[in-house]
Amino acid sequence: MSGAQVQPDWLVLDQKRHLKWRAFDPLEKGLMILCGVLLAGFVTTVICDITTRTIGRPWLWLQEVTSVLFVYEIFVGAAVAVRRNDHLLLTAITEALRPAWRQVFETMQRLVVGAVGLAMVYFGYLNFLNGFGSFRMPSLTPIAYWYAAIPLSGVFVFLFALEQLVNGWSNGFAGEARTLQAGRAP
């Protein structure tokens, strides 16, 4: 294979490609892999927790590990869902709108998601700082390490919402769907 050919990446969706920057594709891929690792770790720790409790020899620290994996899985997954446009969208409504109204509606959606991302960064960071006063038992680990997932996720949510907003304004939010409906090749 020559170096000039671009191999499609099965982990990064081409769906809504017109709203994505290729520079963020490795980031999306890395976050997706991280989601898989966190999920596998979560399932493994739950199985180990159930097994050790069933045999009467519970590993108490396992609940802490399970909760960390769960929290990070949720927040990393939320950021990936924004990039992949898999979060709850009102697509049925927006696709039925005329182009001008769709532009307004899609812009408002991305602005709200971006604002939520910024709120996650700001308030998550405050929560993170306050978390050094609370500790998990039995390890006495500051709960701030659980809270760190919130602002980290917020950064990615904001970046991905900004990416879609800029590309939506540049390329239109409808992209290929409108072009194909009009009978033209993309």
N, CA, C and O of each residue as an XYZ file, in Angstrom:
744
protein
N       0.850     -1.174      0.000
C       0.000      0.000      0.000
C       0.896      1.238      0.000
O       1.847      1.312      0.778
N       0.606      2.194     -0.852
C       1.416      3.401     -0.914
C       1.046      4.341      0.225
O      -0.045      4.252      0.790
N       1.962      5.237      0.554
C       1.732      6.179      1.647
C       0.668      7.214      1.320
O       0.143      7.866      2.223
N       0.339      7.376      0.028
C      -0.640      8.388     -0.365
C      -2.075      7.937     -0.121
O      -2.976      8.769     -0.014
N      -2.296      6.621     -0.033
C      -3.656      6.132      0.177
C      -4.048      6.305      1.640
O      -3.252      6.081      2.552
N      -5.283      6.707      1.830
C      -5.795      6.875      3.181
C      -6.684      5.690      3.502
O      -7.684      5.449      2.826
N      -6.317      4.958      4.527
C      -7.089      3.797      4.959
C      -8.211      4.278      5.879
O      -7.940      4.997      6.841
N      -9.453      3.904      5.612
C     -10.527      4.315      6.504
C     -10.355      3.664      7.872
O      -9.927      2.515      7.977
N     -10.690      4.401      8.899
C     -10.572      3.910     10.266
C     -11.931      3.416     10.717
O     -12.891      4.186     10.754
N     -12.026      2.145     11.058
C     -13.307      1.542     11.409
C     -13.835      2.054     12.742
O     -15.028      1.929     13.016
N     -12.974      2.626     13.576
C     -13.425      3.088     14.883
C     -13.987      4.505     14.830
O     -14.831      4.873     15.647
N     -13.521      5.300     13.868
C     -13.986      6.678     13.720
C     -15.042      6.704     12.625
O     -14.764      6.373     11.473
N     -16.234      7.094     12.988
C     -17.343      7.092     12.032
C     -17.208      8.195     11.001
O     -16.807      9.312     11.329
N     -17.542      7.886      9.749
C     -17.599      8.909      8.709
C     -18.959      9.593      8.685
O     -19.178     10.538      7.928
N     -19.864      9.106      9.519
C     -21.185      9.725      9.625
C     -20.991     11.192     10.032
O     -20.252     11.494     10.969
N     -21.641     12.060      9.339
C     -21.546     13.497      9.598
C     -20.100     13.993      9.507
O     -19.688     14.858     10.281
N     -19.336     13.447      8.565
C     -17.931     13.814      8.387
C     -17.769     15.314      8.155
O     -16.768     15.910      8.554
N     -18.759     15.910      7.510
C     -18.679     17.342      7.214
C     -18.671     18.190      8.486
O     -18.351     19.377      8.424
N     -19.015     17.610      9.635
C     -19.004     18.343     10.899
C     -17.755     18.045     11.732
O     -17.640     18.509     12.866
N     -16.817     17.267     11.169
C     -15.660     16.833     11.955
C     -14.350     17.288     11.331
O     -14.229     17.401     10.111
N     -13.370     17.548     12.195
C     -12.001     17.809     11.775
C     -11.223     16.504     11.873
O     -11.293     15.807     12.886
N     -10.491     16.179     10.830
C      -9.708     14.939     10.845
C      -8.645     14.957     11.942
O      -8.222     13.898     12.406
N      -8.214     16.129     12.355
C      -7.207     16.228     13.417
C      -7.712     15.641     14.737
O      -6.911     15.200     15.563
N      -9.028     15.631     14.942
C      -9.597     15.079     16.174
C      -9.888     13.583     16.064
O     -10.276     12.963     17.054
N      -9.709     12.993     14.884
C      -9.978     11.560     14.719
C      -9.120     10.688     15.645
O      -9.650      9.764     16.263
N      -7.802     10.954     15.762
C      -7.017     10.140     16.703
C      -7.491     10.304     18.149
O      -7.448      9.355     18.932
N      -7.939     11.499     18.493
C      -8.471     11.733     19.835
C      -9.740     10.917     20.059
O      -9.903     10.288     21.104
N     -10.641     10.930     19.068
C     -11.863     10.122     19.168
C     -11.513      8.647     19.297
O     -12.095      7.935     20.116
N     -10.566      8.192     18.492
C     -10.166      6.784     18.537
C      -9.588      6.438     19.908
O      -9.916      5.398     20.480
N      -8.741      7.295     20.424
C      -8.154      7.063     21.745
C      -9.200      7.028     22.846
O      -9.138      6.191     23.746
N     -10.161      7.941     22.771
C     -11.230      7.959     23.774
C     -12.123      6.726     23.657
O     -12.586      6.196     24.667
N     -12.367      6.269     22.426
C     -13.169      5.053     22.240
C     -12.448      3.834     22.818
O     -13.069      2.989     23.462
N     -11.154      3.748     22.591
C     -10.374      2.640     23.151
C     -10.383      2.720     24.677
O     -10.538      1.708     25.361
N     -10.213      3.936     25.202
C     -10.268      4.123     26.652
C     -11.618      3.688     27.211
O     -11.684      3.060     28.268
N     -12.694      4.022     26.500
C     -14.035      3.577     26.920
C     -14.101      2.057     26.991
O     -14.644      1.502     27.946
N     -13.556      1.391     25.998
C     -13.558     -0.070     25.985
C     -12.759     -0.659     27.136
O     -13.190     -1.622     27.770
N     -11.594     -0.079     27.404
C     -10.756     -0.554     28.506
C     -11.463     -0.330     29.844
O     -11.467     -1.211     30.704
N     -12.060      0.854     30.016
C     -12.785      1.146     31.256
C     -13.972      0.208     31.439
O     -14.226     -0.271     32.545
N     -14.692     -0.053     30.360
C     -15.838     -0.959     30.441
C     -15.393     -2.381     30.787
O     -16.010     -3.041     31.623
N     -14.328     -2.846     30.147
C     -13.813     -4.191     30.449
C     -13.351     -4.276     31.904
O     -13.599     -5.271     32.585
N     -12.682     -3.233     32.367
C     -12.251     -3.201     33.764
C     -13.424     -3.190     34.723
O     -13.402     -3.860     35.755
N     -14.449     -2.425     34.376
C     -15.649     -2.354     35.215
C     -16.314     -3.722     35.325
O     -16.634     -4.174     36.424
N     -16.519     -4.373     34.198
C     -17.166     -5.693     34.197
C     -16.321     -6.692     34.990
O     -16.855     -7.482     35.770
N     -15.018     -6.654     34.791
C     -14.125     -7.571     35.509
C     -14.195     -7.352     37.016
O     -14.284     -8.314     37.779
N     -14.157     -6.092     37.449
C     -14.197     -5.827     38.892
C     -15.545     -6.188     39.500
O     -15.602     -6.638     40.644
N     -16.624     -5.999     38.759
C     -17.941     -6.401     39.267
C     -17.995     -7.918     39.438
O     -18.484     -8.413     40.453
N     -17.495     -8.650     38.451
C     -17.483    -10.119     38.546
C     -16.621    -10.569     39.731
O     -17.013    -11.458     40.487
N     -15.450     -9.953     39.887
C     -14.583    -10.305     41.017
C     -15.247     -9.961     42.348
O     -15.145    -10.722     43.310
N     -15.924     -8.821     42.404
C     -16.612     -8.420     43.634
C     -17.706     -9.421     43.996
O     -17.817     -9.835     45.149
N     -18.504     -9.804     43.017
C     -19.573    -10.784     43.258
C     -18.978    -12.119     43.702
O     -19.467    -12.746     44.643
N     -17.926    -12.542     43.020
C     -17.299    -13.827     43.349
C     -16.723    -13.823     44.762
O     -16.964    -14.753     45.532
N     -15.968    -12.785     45.108
C     -15.344    -12.750     46.437
C     -16.379    -12.625     47.547
O     -16.180    -13.161     48.637
N     -17.461    -11.938     47.290
C     -18.524    -11.851     48.305
C     -19.263    -13.179     48.439
O     -19.649    -13.575     49.538
N     -19.455    -13.857     47.321
C     -20.157    -15.146     47.344
C     -19.377    -16.188     48.146
O     -19.970    -16.988     48.870
N     -18.060    -16.178     48.017
C     -17.259    -17.165     48.756
C     -16.950    -16.710     50.187
O     -16.254    -17.404     50.928
N     -17.469    -15.546     50.565
C     -17.307    -15.081     51.941
C     -15.998    -14.377     52.239
O     -15.657    -14.195     53.408
N     -15.252    -13.975     51.219
C     -13.979    -13.280     51.391
C     -13.967    -12.004     50.546
O     -13.201    -11.907     49.587
N     -14.811    -11.021     50.893
C     -14.921     -9.826     50.046
C     -13.650     -8.972     50.060
O     -12.998     -8.802     51.090
N     -13.330     -8.446     48.887
C     -12.251     -7.480     48.760
C     -12.906     -6.103     48.811
O     -13.501     -5.669     47.824
N     -12.808     -5.426     49.921
C     -13.517     -4.164     50.107
C     -13.015     -3.067     49.171
O     -13.792     -2.215     48.740
N     -11.744     -3.085     48.862
C     -11.182     -2.061     47.990
C     -11.715     -2.164     46.559
O     -11.627     -1.209     45.788
N     -12.264     -3.324     46.213
C     -12.751     -3.545     44.853
C     -13.917     -2.617     44.504
O     -14.078     -2.228     43.347
N     -14.723     -2.266     45.496
C     -15.833     -1.340     45.241
C     -15.327      0.036     44.830
O     -15.938      0.703     43.995
N     -14.214      0.459     45.414
C     -13.631      1.747     45.034
C     -13.158      1.725     43.585
O     -13.421      2.652     42.819
N     -12.469      0.670     43.225
C     -11.976      0.535     41.850
C     -13.153      0.500     40.879
O     -13.120      1.146     39.831
N     -14.182     -0.249     41.228
C     -15.373     -0.345     40.376
C     -16.023      1.018     40.195
O     -16.421      1.373     39.086
N     -16.135      1.783     41.276
C     -16.789      3.093     41.166
C     -15.958      4.073     40.342
O     -16.516      4.873     39.591
N     -14.622      4.021     40.471
C     -13.764      4.885     39.645
C     -13.935      4.541     38.174
O     -14.098      5.430     37.338
N     -13.897      3.260     37.861
C     -14.061      2.836     36.466
C     -15.416      3.265     35.921
O     -15.511      3.710     34.777
N     -16.462      3.135     36.726
C     -17.806      3.514     36.296
C     -17.898      5.014     36.018
O     -18.418      5.426     34.981
N     -17.395      5.823     36.944
C     -17.474      7.284     36.787
C     -16.718      7.736     35.539
O     -17.244      8.517     34.747
N     -15.499      7.255     35.361
C     -14.717      7.668     34.200
C     -15.330      7.153     32.898
O     -15.300      7.850     31.884
N     -15.883      5.948     32.917
C     -16.553      5.401     31.724
C     -17.709      6.301     31.305
O     -17.873      6.594     30.121
N     -18.499      6.733     32.257
C     -19.657      7.583     31.961
C     -19.215      8.904     31.344
O     -19.755      9.323     30.321
N     -18.243      9.557     31.957
C     -17.861     10.884     31.478
C     -17.032     10.843     30.193
O     -17.183     11.723     29.346
N     -16.178      9.865     30.029
C     -15.452      9.717     28.758
C     -16.445      9.349     27.658
O     -16.363      9.864     26.543
N     -17.378      8.463     27.975
C     -18.407      8.071     27.007
C     -19.281      9.240     26.584
O     -19.687      9.328     25.425
N     -19.574     10.140     27.520
C     -20.381     11.320     27.184
C     -19.649     12.213     26.181
O     -20.255     12.726     25.241
N     -18.356     12.392     26.387
C     -17.575     13.210     25.454
C     -17.532     12.569     24.068
O     -17.679     13.255     23.057
N     -17.334     11.266     24.026
C     -17.305     10.555     22.742
C     -18.666     10.643     22.058
O     -18.743     10.782     20.837
N     -19.733     10.563     22.838
C     -21.080     10.650     22.261
C     -21.306     12.000     21.597
O     -21.987     12.078     20.575
N     -20.747     13.061     22.159
C     -20.868     14.385     21.532
C     -20.113     14.386     20.206
O     -20.636     14.885     19.209
N     -18.907     13.845     20.169
C     -18.116     13.817     18.926
C     -18.821     13.003     17.852
O     -18.844     13.396     16.686
N     -19.394     11.875     18.243
C     -20.025     10.968     17.284
C     -21.473     11.354     17.000
O     -22.158     10.698     16.215
N     -21.923     12.405     17.633
C     -23.300     12.864     17.462
C     -24.295     11.779     17.890
O     -25.381     11.660     17.324
N     -23.907     10.997     18.892
C     -24.755      9.923     19.395
C     -25.573     10.346     20.605
O     -26.410      9.582     21.085
N     -25.342     11.547     21.100
C     -26.124     12.008     22.235
C     -27.540     12.342     21.768
O     -27.822     12.350     20.570
N     -28.397     12.609     22.693
C     -29.800     12.856     22.359
C     -29.906     14.112     21.498
O     -29.581     15.216     21.935
N     -30.356     13.920     20.294
C     -30.541     15.033     19.365
C     -31.983     15.047     18.888
O     -32.674     14.028     18.896
N     -32.396     16.176     18.491
C     -33.739     16.308     17.942
C     -33.650     16.261     16.422
O     -34.134     17.157     15.731
N     -33.028     15.210     15.917
C     -32.752     15.128     14.483
C     -34.008     15.053     13.637
O     -34.036     15.588     12.529
N     -35.036     14.407     14.129
C     -36.265     14.307     13.339
C     -36.838     15.693     13.076
O     -37.357     15.964     11.993
N     -36.743     16.552     14.057
C     -37.255     17.920     13.894
C     -36.336     18.721     12.983
O     -36.801     19.384     12.056
N     -35.022     18.663     13.247
C     -34.095     19.498     12.476
C     -34.042     19.109     11.004
O     -33.893     19.975     10.142
N     -34.161     17.829     10.708
C     -34.109     17.399      9.308
C     -35.340     17.826      8.529
O     -35.292     17.913      7.302
N     -36.430     18.090      9.210
C     -37.655     18.514      8.543
C     -37.707     20.028      8.335
O     -38.573     20.526      7.616
N     -36.796     20.748      8.953
C     -36.820     22.207      8.865
C     -36.209     22.710      7.561
O     -35.393     22.038      6.929
N     -36.629     23.907      7.182
C     -35.998     24.573      6.049
C     -34.568     24.944      6.427
O     -34.271     25.107      7.611
N     -33.677     25.081      5.442
C     -32.253     25.295      5.739
C     -31.961     26.440      6.717
O     -31.122     26.282      7.604
N     -32.623     27.566      6.576
C     -32.343     28.695      7.470
C     -32.716     28.359      8.913
O     -31.960     28.647      9.841
N     -33.887     27.747      9.091
C     -34.323     27.376     10.439
C     -33.467     26.248     10.996
O     -33.192     26.203     12.195
N     -33.050     25.344     10.129
C     -32.188     24.253     10.588
C     -30.870     24.813     11.099
O     -30.353     24.375     12.126
N     -30.334     25.784     10.375
C     -29.077     26.418     10.794
C     -29.227     27.015     12.192
O     -28.348     26.852     13.038
N     -30.331     27.699     12.430
C     -30.581     28.313     13.740
C     -30.712     27.237     14.815
O     -30.094     27.329     15.875
N     -31.518     26.224     14.533
C     -31.780     25.176     15.520
C     -30.511     24.381     15.839
O     -30.218     24.125     17.007
N     -29.767     23.993     14.817
C     -28.528     23.236     15.025
C     -27.491     24.078     15.768
O     -26.760     23.565     16.616
N     -27.431     25.374     15.444
C     -26.516     26.269     16.147
C     -26.871     26.341     17.623
O     -25.992     26.266     18.481
N     -28.156     26.484     17.922
C     -28.594     26.547     19.320
C     -28.252     25.248     20.053
O     -27.807     25.284     21.200
N     -28.457     24.115     19.404
C     -28.110     22.832     20.031
C     -26.637     22.791     20.404
O     -26.285     22.429     21.526
N     -25.772     23.164     19.458
C     -24.329     23.104     19.713
C     -23.920     24.128     20.767
O     -23.024     23.862     21.568
N     -24.566     25.295     20.776
C     -24.258     26.293     21.802
C     -24.633     25.788     23.193
O     -23.892     25.999     24.154
N     -25.774     25.125     23.299
C     -26.196     24.576     24.594
C     -25.232     23.478     25.039
O     -24.816     23.455     26.197
N     -24.874     22.573     24.134
C     -23.938     21.493     24.479
C     -22.581     22.085     24.866
O     -21.957     21.624     25.822
N     -22.124     23.093     24.139
C     -20.863     23.753     24.481
C     -20.924     24.436     25.835
O     -19.963     24.383     26.602
N     -22.051     25.080     26.136
C     -22.226     25.723     27.441
C     -22.224     24.686     28.562
O     -21.659     24.923     29.630
N     -22.848     23.551     28.320
C     -22.821     22.467     29.311
C     -21.378     21.990     29.518
O     -20.964     21.732     30.648
N     -20.620     21.875     28.429
C     -19.214     21.485     28.542
C     -18.421     22.477     29.380
O     -17.625     22.078     30.230
N     -18.636     23.772     29.144
C     -17.943     24.794     29.940
C     -18.372     24.745     31.402
O     -17.545     24.912     32.298
N     -19.661     24.516     31.648
C     -20.149     24.389     33.028
C     -19.516     23.177     33.705
O     -19.174     23.225     34.886
N     -19.363     22.092     32.949
C     -18.707     20.904     33.507
C     -17.259     21.213     33.885
O     -16.771     20.750     34.916
N     -16.581     21.990     33.057
C     -15.194     22.347     33.355
C     -15.137     23.203     34.619
O     -14.373     22.908     35.538
N     -15.942     24.256     34.661
C     -15.882     25.200     35.782
C     -16.342     24.559     37.091
O     -15.596     24.528     38.070
N     -17.568     24.051     37.101
C     -18.111     23.503     38.342
C     -17.461     22.167     38.701
O     -17.336     21.835     39.879
N     -17.055     21.413     37.704
C     -16.338     20.169     37.969
C     -14.995     20.431     38.626
O     -14.568     19.683     39.506
N     -14.327     21.504     38.193
C     -13.049     21.860     38.811
C     -13.250     22.290     40.260
O     -12.480     21.905     41.139
N     -14.293     23.094     40.507
C     -14.600     23.487     41.888
C     -14.906     22.260     42.743
O     -14.441     22.154     43.878
N     -15.679     21.348     42.198
C     -16.004     20.113     42.904
C     -14.740     19.287     43.159
O     -14.570     18.705     44.230
N     -13.866     19.248     42.165
C     -12.591     18.542     42.303
C     -11.794     19.107     43.472
O     -11.284     18.348     44.296
N     -11.683     20.431     43.554
C     -10.933     21.055     44.647
C     -11.564     20.753     46.001
O     -10.854     20.491     46.972
N     -12.893     20.788     46.071
C     -13.590     20.477     47.329
C     -13.461     19.003     47.699
O     -13.588     18.645     48.870
N     -13.213     18.157     46.724
C     -13.135     16.719     46.959
C     -11.939     16.273     47.766
O     -11.889     15.125     48.208
N     -10.967     17.157     47.971
C      -9.810     16.774     48.775
C     -10.131     16.756     50.267
O      -9.303     16.342     51.078
N     -11.340     17.206     50.631
C     -11.769     17.161     52.030
C     -12.579     15.923     52.356
O     -12.893     15.686     53.523
N     -12.928     15.122     51.351
C     -13.701     13.892     51.565
C     -12.868     12.704     51.094
O     -12.102     12.801     50.135
N     -13.034     11.596     51.782
C     -12.204     10.429     51.488
C     -13.053      9.178     51.341
O     -14.082      9.028     52.000
N     -12.607      8.280     50.466
C     -13.274      6.990     50.269
C     -12.705      5.987     51.262
O     -11.513      5.993     51.567
N     -13.563      5.148     51.746
C     -13.135      4.080     52.655
C     -13.021      2.787     51.861
O     -13.810      2.611     50.932
N     -12.151      1.914     52.135
C     -11.190      1.881     53.243
C      -9.826      2.478     52.902
O      -8.953      2.513     53.769
N      -9.611      2.946     51.678
C      -8.269      3.381     51.264
C      -7.927      4.805     51.682
O      -6.759      5.194     51.650
N      -8.924      5.584     52.070
C      -8.748      7.002     52.396
C      -8.234      7.809     51.202
O      -7.502      8.783     51.374
N      -8.614      7.405     50.014
C      -8.288      8.141     48.794
C      -9.223      9.340     48.692
O     -10.433      9.190     48.854
N      -8.676     10.540     48.422
C      -9.565     11.700     48.274
C     -10.569     11.482     47.136
O     -10.212     10.997     46.063
N     -11.802     11.841     47.384
C     -12.862     11.651     46.379
C     -12.655     12.581     45.181
O     -13.324     12.445     44.156
N     -11.730     13.518     45.321
C     -11.410     14.429     44.216
C     -10.988     13.668     42.967
O     -11.216     14.139     41.853
N     -10.381     12.511     43.133
C      -9.941     11.735     41.975
C     -11.123     11.185     41.181
O     -10.999     10.935     39.982
N     -12.245     10.997     41.827
C     -13.471     10.614     41.119
C     -14.017     11.848     40.389
O     -14.446     11.761     39.239
N     -13.994     12.999     41.077
C     -14.532     14.232     40.506
C     -13.711     14.759     39.338
O     -14.226     15.536     38.534
N     -12.455     14.361     39.222
C     -11.596     14.850     38.136
C     -12.152     14.496     36.762
O     -11.844     15.168     35.778
N     -12.959     13.459     36.687
C     -13.541     13.049     35.402
C     -14.472     14.119     34.838
O     -14.625     14.228     33.621
N     -15.093     14.904     35.709
C     -16.089     15.881     35.248
C     -15.448     16.998     34.424
O     -15.865     17.209     33.285
N     -14.446     17.730     34.951
C     -13.859     18.786     34.107
C     -13.108     18.239     32.894
O     -13.084     18.881     31.843
N     -12.497     17.066     33.026
C     -11.817     16.474     31.862
C     -12.814     16.196     30.743
O     -12.556     16.505     29.580
N     -13.936     15.619     31.097
C     -14.984     15.362     30.110
C     -15.514     16.673     29.540
O     -15.775     16.772     28.341
N     -15.671     17.670     30.389
C     -16.175     18.971     29.949
C     -15.307     19.609     28.879
O     -15.817     20.238     27.952
N     -13.994     19.450     29.007
C     -13.074     19.991     27.996
C     -13.360     19.355     26.641
O     -13.456     20.051     25.630
N     -13.497     18.030     26.624
C     -13.761     17.331     25.363
C     -15.148     17.659     24.818
O     -15.308     17.841     23.611
N     -16.144     17.737     25.686
C     -17.504     18.080     25.248
C     -17.492     19.453     24.584
O     -18.078     19.633     23.516
N     -16.826     20.421     25.212
C     -16.763     21.762     24.636
C     -16.019     21.756     23.303
O     -16.491     22.349     22.332
N     -14.862     21.094     23.244
C     -14.091     21.045     21.993
C     -14.891     20.428     20.852
O     -14.882     20.939     19.732
N     -15.580     19.330     21.141
C     -16.330     18.646     20.094
C     -17.561     19.446     19.676
O     -17.938     19.422     18.504
N     -18.189     20.149     20.604
C     -19.326     21.007     20.249
C     -18.844     22.184     19.398
O     -19.496     22.559     18.424
N     -17.703     22.761     19.771
C     -17.123     23.860     18.994
C     -16.759     23.389     17.590
O     -17.008     24.092     16.611
N     -16.175     22.209     17.492
C     -15.820     21.624     16.196
C     -17.055     21.528     15.300
O     -17.010     21.931     14.137
N     -18.146     21.001     15.828
C     -19.369     20.839     15.038
C     -19.996     22.186     14.694
O     -20.574     22.352     13.620
N     -19.881     23.130     15.595
C     -20.437     24.461     15.345
C     -19.688     25.154     14.210
O     -20.306     25.676     13.282
N     -18.368     25.159     14.284
C     -17.557     25.808     13.241
C     -17.766     25.122     11.893
O     -17.957     25.793     10.879
N     -17.730     23.790     11.876
C     -17.909     23.069     10.618
C     -19.339     23.156     10.108
O     -19.560     23.159      8.897
N     -20.304     23.228     10.997
C     -21.696     23.396     10.578
C     -21.913     24.743      9.915
O     -22.645     24.848      8.930
N     -21.276     25.775     10.456
C     -21.377     27.095      9.838
C     -20.652     27.115      8.495
O     -21.110     27.761      7.552
N     -19.524     26.413      8.403
C     -18.739     26.406      7.161
C     -19.353     25.525      6.081
O     -19.436     25.931      4.922
N     -19.781     24.326      6.451
C     -20.232     23.329      5.475
C     -21.733     23.108      5.471
O     -22.251     22.366      4.636
N     -22.425     23.737      6.382
C     -23.856     23.475      6.533
C     -24.059     22.260      7.417
O     -23.281     21.309      7.351
N     -25.078     22.277      8.229
C     -25.318     21.170      9.149
C     -25.897     19.952      8.440
O     -25.745     18.826      8.913
N     -26.564     20.175      7.300
C     -27.207     19.056      6.604
C     -26.186     18.184      5.886
O     -26.351     16.965      5.828
N     -25.143     18.780      5.344
C     -24.098     18.011      4.672
C     -24.616     17.170      3.531
O     -25.371     17.650      2.686
N     -24.205     15.894      3.507
C     -24.546     14.975      2.416
C     -26.032     14.693      2.315
O     -26.544     14.491      1.214
N     -26.729     14.675      3.429
C     -28.149     14.301      3.408
C     -28.944     15.225      2.488
O     -29.751     14.755      1.686
N     -28.723     16.519      2.598
C     -29.437     17.478      1.753
C     -29.028     17.325      0.290
O     -29.859     17.394     -0.615
N     -27.712     17.115      0.077
C     -27.214     16.979     -1.288
C     -27.820     15.759     -1.963
O     -28.219     15.823     -3.126
N     -27.888     14.651     -1.241
C     -28.448     13.428     -1.808
C     -29.947     13.566     -2.052
O     -30.462     13.045     -3.041
N     -30.654     14.265     -1.160
C     -32.090     14.467     -1.345
C     -32.364     15.309     -2.583
O     -33.380     15.133     -3.256
N     -31.457     16.215     -2.870
C     -31.638     17.078     -4.031
C     -31.265     16.357     -5.329
O     -31.465     16.896     -6.417
N     -30.720     15.131     -5.216
C     -30.392     14.346     -6.400
C     -29.020     14.629     -6.960
O     -28.714     14.232     -8.084
N     -28.177     15.317     -6.186
C     -26.823     15.614     -6.643
C     -25.844     14.700     -5.920
O     -26.089     14.282     -4.788
N     -24.742     14.397     -6.580
C     -23.682     13.602     -5.944
C     -22.968     14.483     -4.930
O     -22.829     15.685     -5.155
N     -22.510     13.910     -3.813
C     -21.810     14.718     -2.798
C     -20.471     15.214     -3.287
O     -19.763     15.905     -2.554
